[in-house]
Amino acid sequence: MSTPTAPPQTPAEIRRTALYSTLMMVPAGYVVSYGQLAELAGLGRAARWVGRTLSQLPEGTRLPWHRVLAAGGRISLPAGSPSGDEQRARLRAEGISIMNNRVDIQRHGWRPIEHCG
């Protein structure tokens, strides 16, 4: 008697799984850019796809989406918007300072080679 197997993942599901599992590795107090996250997840130069995918996450997701920023540490969500205010509050709660709508990437940027063993 064979055990049932899960149906194979579609290419889109494989991409999302790679993105989400990589995002889960970003530790509290650190940030990555959309492009860096795409590279780390093995998705190449897919920064815009990463941004679009993260913008469609369900309410209450446990993924640390707030740790993903635009190039150069810029916060792309507008100040005063519910998600923009939530992102800024979550980053500050993790000890990340924000000045002129930017996070200091030299100080807070995640470099996995330094954090993994």
Sequence and secondary structure as in RCSB ss.txt:
>XXXX:A:sequence
MSTPTAPPQTPAEIRRTALYSTLMMVPAGYVVSYGQLAELAGLGRAARWVGRTLSQLPEGTRLPWHRVLAAGGRI
SLPAGSPSGDEQRARLRAEGISIMNNRVDIQRHGWRPIEHCG
>XXXX:A:secstr
          HHHHHHHHHHHHHTTS TT BEEHHHHHHHTT  S HHHHHHHHHT  TT  S GGGEE GGGB 
 S TTSHHHHHHHHHHHHTT  EETTEE HHHHB  HHHH  
